[in-house]
C-alpha cells in the first residue's frame, strides 16, 4: 500500500474528509430535483460570497479553460488587450489572446515584483483597450497583485473590462468582485477552495455581461456565456453535463469558507504565510517575492548555496511531503511550497520539519527544529 503523502504544491491542495465524502457520494442524475437544488444553491452562494451582482458560472473544466472563457466573452478579433504579467501564468494569456487574433500589449514585472497601479494607469491612458488581465497570484513567483488598487485605476476606463485571474488566490487572498470594481474574475476548484481539480468558477459582472451582448455570435462554443446563462438561471435545464460530485464537493467547500468567514480566512492565510517566511529564512533560505508583494497562498523558496534541487525534492518525498519544482530562470534554484485552502497548522509543521531534514540531507547547515520553532513562535505571538 502506498504511504500517505502530504501535498504541499500550489495545487491541488489537501482535501478534508467532509469534502472527500461529497466526492464519494452515489451519483445522481443531473436532472434529479435534489441535484438541481444543490447546483442552484452553489451558484447563489458563490455569487453572494464574493459579492458579484452579475452571474456566477461554476462549470466543469480547468483554470486554463476559465482563462479562455474570460477572453472569449469580452473581446473580438482585432481588439486591443493589456496583459499585466507578474510571471509565467500571466504570460499564458499572451498565447490565448494571440490565437484569437487580438492585439496584445504586455506590462511585465521582474520576477519577484509586481506591476504597479501607476504603471497600469499610464498604459491604459495611451490607447483604448477592450480588456485588461491581471493575475492575482502568479504561482511561478508567489507574487500577489494589488487588485483593489488596480480596480480603482480601472474605474477611470469604463470601456475596458477588468479581468482578474484568481486561480491561485481566490478563497485564500481576499477578493470582492463588485467592491474592487472587477468585471470578471475566475478561479479553479483545486487551489484555495480545497477541492480536487475538475471545476472552474467565473464571476461575470454587469460590464462583462453587457460586453458579451455586443459581440453577436462568437467562435467559441463550450465557454460561450450565452450557452450557459439559461442553465445558471434555471439549473434544471441542460447544455453540457455538470460535474455532479464536484458540485457537491464545492458546495461543502463553500460551507466551510462561509463558516470561517472570507476575511478571517484571508487573515489566516496571511498569518501562515508570514510565519512560514520567517521559518524558512531562519534556516538559510530566502523568498523570491519581495516583502510587500508576497502571496499568502504559496511561497517560492530559494535554496541555500550548494543544495541540489532534484535531490532535495526526492528527499522531501521520502519524508512524506511533496513540494513543486520552480519555473523559468528559477528552475533548479528554488522550490514552490503551497500553503493554501484547508491546510492546517499541524500539516505545515510536518512540511517545515521535512524541509529541515531534507536540506540537512543535501548538505545544508541546518539545526533541526529551528524552522518549526520559528513558525510556532510567530503563529502564537
C-alpha positions in Angstrom: 0.0 0.0 0.0 1.3 3.5 -0.9 2.2 5.6 2.1 0.2 8.8 2.8 1.9 11.9 1.3 1.2 15.4 2.3 0.7 17.5 -0.8 2.2 21.0 -0.4 2.3 22.1 -4.0 0.5 25.2 -5.4 -2.5 23.0 -6.3 -4.1 20.5 -5.9 -4.2 21.2 -2.2 -5.1 18.9 0.7 -8.8 17.8 0.7 -10.5 17.5 4.0 -12.7 14.5 4.9 -16.1 16.3 4.6 -15.2 17.4 1.0 -13.9 13.9 0.1 -17.2 12.4 1.4 -19.1 14.6 -1.0 -16.9 13.4 -3.9 -17.7 9.8 -3.0 -21.4 10.1 -2.8 -23.6 7.8 -5.1 -24.1 9.6 -8.3 -27.4 11.4 -9.1 -28.8 12.3 -12.5 -28.2 16.0 -13.3 -31.9 16.4 -13.7 -32.7 15.0 -10.3 -34.6 17.7 -8.3 -32.2 17.2 -5.4 -29.1 17.9 -7.6 -30.9 20.8 -9.3 -31.5 22.4 -5.9 -27.9 21.8 -4.8 -26.5 23.4 -8.0 -28.8 26.4 -7.6 -27.6 26.8 -4.0 -24.0 26.7 -5.1 -24.4 29.3 -7.8 -26.2 31.6 -5.4 -23.7 31.1 -2.5 -20.7 31.8 -4.7 -22.2 35.0 -6.1 -23.1 36.3 -2.6 -19.8 35.2 -1.0 -17.7 37.1 -3.5 -20.2 40.0 -4.0 -20.9 39.6 -7.7 -24.1 41.2 -8.8 -23.8 39.7 -12.2 -23.8 35.9 -12.9 -21.6 33.2 -11.4 -20.7 30.2 -13.6 -19.3 27.1 -11.7 -18.6 24.7 -14.5 -16.6 21.5 -15.4 -13.1 22.3 -16.6 -9.7 23.7 -15.6 -8.5 27.2 -14.8 -7.0 27.5 -18.2 -10.5 26.9 -19.7 -11.7 29.7 -17.5 -9.0 32.0 -19.0 -10.4 31.2 -22.4 -13.9 31.9 -21.2 -12.9 35.3 -19.9 -11.3 36.3 -23.2 -13.9 34.7 -25.5 -16.8 36.6 -23.9 -15.2 40.1 -23.7 -13.2 40.6 -26.9 -13.5 40.2 -30.6 -10.7 39.7 -33.2 -8.7 42.9 -33.7 -9.3 44.3 -30.2 -6.5 45.6 -28.0 -5.8 43.7 -24.8 -3.5 44.7 -22.0 -1.9 41.8 -20.2 -0.4 42.6 -16.8 2.0 39.8 -16.0 3.9 39.1 -12.8 5.2 35.7 -14.0 4.7 32.6 -16.1 0.9 32.3 -15.8 0.3 35.9 -16.5 2.2 35.3 -19.8 -0.2 32.4 -20.6 -2.8 35.0 -21.6 -0.5 36.1 -24.5 -0.9 32.8 -26.4 -4.7 32.7 -25.7 -5.2 36.2 -26.9 -2.9 36.0 -30.0 -4.7 32.8 -31.1 -7.9 34.8 -31.1 -6.4 37.5 -33.3 -6.2 40.1 -30.6 -3.6 42.9 -30.4 -1.6 42.3 -27.2 0.4 44.7 -25.1 2.2 43.2 -22.1 3.2 45.0 -18.9 5.7 42.7 -17.1 7.4 42.9 -13.8 10.7 41.5 -12.8 10.1 38.1 -11.3 9.6 38.6 -7.5 7.9 42.0 -8.0 4.6 43.3 -9.4 3.4 45.8 -12.0 2.2 48.9 -10.1 -1.2 50.6 -10.4 0.6 53.7 -11.6 2.3 51.8 -14.5 -1.1 50.3 -15.4 -2.8 53.7 -15.3 -0.2 55.2 -17.7 -0.5 52.3 -20.1 -4.3 52.4 -20.2 -4.2 56.1 -20.9 -2.2 55.6 -24.1 -4.8 53.7 -26.2 -8.2 52.0 -25.9 -8.1 48.5 -24.6 -11.1 46.2 -24.8 -9.9 44.2 -21.8 -7.1 44.1 -19.2 -6.0 40.9 -17.5 -4.3 40.8 -14.0 -3.1 37.6 -12.3 -4.0 38.0 -8.6 -1.3 35.5 -7.5 1.1 34.0 -10.0 2.3 30.6 -8.9 5.6 30.9 -10.7 6.7 33.8 -8.5 4.4 33.8 -5.5 3.7 37.5 -6.1 0.3 38.9 -5.2 -1.0 41.8 -7.3 -2.8 44.8 -5.6 -6.1 44.0 -7.3 -8.2 46.5 -5.2 -5.8 49.4 -6.1 -5.8 48.3 -9.7 -9.6 48.3 -9.6 -9.6 52.0 -8.6 -7.5 52.6 -11.7 -9.8 50.5 -13.9 -12.7 52.7 -12.8 -11.2 55.5 -14.9 -11.5 53.4 -18.0 -15.2 52.3 -18.3 -14.7 50.8 -21.8 -12.0 48.4 -20.6 -13.2 45.1 -19.0 -11.0 44.4 -15.9 -10.3 40.6 -15.7 -8.7 39.0 -12.6 -7.2 35.6 -12.7 -7.8 34.3 -9.2 -6.8 30.7 -9.8 -4.1 30.6 -7.1 -5.7 33.3 -4.9 -9.5 33.2 -4.6 -10.7 31.9 -1.2 -7.2 32.5 0.1 -6.4 36.1 -0.7 -9.4 38.4 -0.1 -11.4 39.4 -3.2 -14.6 41.4 -3.6 -15.8 41.5 -7.2 -18.1 44.5 -7.1 -16.3 46.3 -4.3 -13.0 46.1 -6.1 -14.5 47.1 -9.5 -13.6 43.7 -11.0 -15.6 43.0 -14.2 -14.7 39.3 -14.4 -12.9 37.0 -12.0 -12.2 33.3 -12.2 -10.7 30.5 -10.2 -10.3 26.7 -10.1 -11.6 24.2 -7.6 -8.2 22.6 -6.7 -6.5 25.6 -5.1 -7.7 27.6 -2.1 -11.2 26.0 -2.3 -9.5 22.7 -1.3 -11.4 20.5 -3.8 -9.8 18.2 -6.3 -9.2 19.5 -9.8 -12.1 19.5 -12.3 -14.1 22.6 -11.9 -13.7 26.3 -12.6 -15.7 29.3 -11.5 -16.3 32.5 -13.4 -17.8 35.6 -11.8 -19.1 37.8 -14.6 -20.1 41.3 -13.5 -22.6 43.5 -15.3 -20.0 45.1 -17.6 -18.7 41.7 -18.8 -22.2 40.5 -19.4 -23.0 43.7 -21.4 -19.9 43.3 -23.4 -20.9 39.7 -24.4 -24.2 41.1 -25.8 -22.3 43.4 -28.2 -20.3 40.5 -29.7 -23.0 38.6 -31.5 -22.1 35.0 -32.3 -18.6 34.1 -31.1 -16.5 31.3 -32.5 -16.1 29.6 -29.1 -18.8 27.0 -28.1 -18.4 25.4 -24.7 -17.3 28.6 -23.0 -19.9 30.9 -24.5 -21.8 32.8 -21.8 -24.9 32.5 -24.0 -24.8 28.7 -23.9 -24.6 28.7 -20.1 -26.8 31.6 -19.0 -30.1 29.6 -19.3 -28.6 26.9 -17.0 -27.3 29.4 -14.5 -30.8 30.9 -14.4 -32.6 27.6 -14.2 -30.4 24.6 -13.2 -33.0 22.1 -14.3 -32.0 22.9 -17.9 -29.3 21.2 -19.9 -26.4 22.3 -22.1 -23.5 20.1 -21.1 -23.1 17.6 -18.3 -22.2 19.1 -14.9 -19.6 17.5 -12.7 -22.2 16.3 -10.2 -20.0 15.1 -7.4 -17.6 18.0 -7.7 -20.6 20.4 -7.5 -21.4 18.7 -4.1 -17.7 18.9 -3.1 -17.5 22.6 -4.0 -20.8 23.2 -2.1 -19.2 21.7 1.0 -16.1 23.8 0.5 -18.2 27.0 0.3 -20.0 26.0 3.5 -16.5 25.7 5.2 -15.5 29.1 3.9 -18.7 30.7 5.0 -18.4 29.3 8.5 -14.8 30.6 8.8 -15.6 33.9 7.1 -14.0 35.2 3.9 -11.9 37.9 5.6 -11.0 35.6 8.5 -9.8 33.0 6.0 -7.7 35.6 4.2 -6.2 36.7 7.6 -5.4 33.1 8.4 -3.6 32.6 5.1 -1.7 35.9 5.6 -0.6 34.9 9.1 0.5 31.4 8.0 2.5 32.8 5.0 4.3 35.4 7.1 5.2 32.7 9.7 6.4 30.3 7.0 8.6 33.1 5.5 10.2 33.7 8.9 10.6 29.9 9.4 12.5 29.2 6.1 14.6 32.3 6.5 15.7 31.1 9.9 17.4 28.1 8.2 19.2 29.9 5.4 16.6 30.1 2.7 15.2 33.2 1.0 12.0 34.0 -0.7 11.8 35.1 -4.4 8.9 37.5 -3.8 9.9 40.8 -2.3 8.5 42.0 1.0 5.2 43.8 0.4 4.2 41.7 -2.6 4.3 38.1 -1.1 1.3 35.9 -1.7 -0.3 34.2 1.2 -1.2 31.1 -0.7 2.2 29.8 -1.6 5.9 30.6 -1.4 8.8 30.3 -3.9 11.8 29.4 -1.6 15.4 29.8 -2.9 17.8 27.2 -1.7 20.9 27.9 0.4 24.1 27.6 -1.7 25.0 24.1 -2.8 21.6 22.4 -2.4 20.7 20.1 -5.4 17.0 20.6 -6.3 16.3 17.1 -7.5 17.9 15.5 -4.5 16.1 17.9 -2.2 12.6 17.2 -3.6 13.3 13.4 -3.8 14.2 13.5 -0.1 11.1 15.5 0.7 9.0 12.8 -0.9 10.8 10.1 1.2 9.9 12.2 4.2 6.2 12.0 3.1 5.8 15.6 1.7 5.7 16.7 -1.9 6.6 20.2 -3.0 6.9 21.6 -6.5 9.8 22.5 -8.8 10.1 26.1 -9.8 9.7 27.6 -13.3 11.7 29.8 -15.7 15.1 31.1 -14.6 14.5 29.8 -11.1 14.2 26.1 -12.1 16.7 24.2 -10.0 17.4 27.1 -7.8 14.2 27.0 -5.7 11.1 25.1 -4.8 7.5 26.1 -4.5 5.6 25.4 -1.3 1.8 25.6 -1.3 0.0 26.6 1.9 -3.5 27.4 0.9 -7.0 26.2 1.3 -7.9 24.0 4.3 -4.3 23.1 5.2 -3.8 23.0 9.0 -1.1 24.3 11.3 -0.1 20.7 12.1 0.3 19.9 8.4 2.5 23.0 7.9 4.7 21.8 10.9 5.1 18.5 9.2 6.1 20.2 6.0 8.6 22.5 7.7 10.1 19.6 9.5 10.6 17.7 6.3 12.2 20.8 4.7 14.7 20.9 7.6 15.7 17.3 7.3 15.8 17.4 3.5 18.1 20.4 3.5 20.3 18.8 6.0 20.4 15.6 3.9 21.6 17.8 1.0 24.5 19.2 3.0 23.0 22.5 4.2 23.9 23.7 7.7 20.5 23.3 9.4 19.8 22.9 13.1 16.8 20.7 13.3 13.8 22.3 14.9 14.7 25.8 14.1 12.2 26.4 11.3 9.4 24.6 13.2 10.2 26.6 16.4 10.2 29.9 14.5 6.9 29.1 12.8 5.2 28.2 16.1 6.6 31.3 17.8 5.2 33.5 15.0 1.8 31.8 14.9 1.3 32.1 18.7 2.6 35.6 19.4 
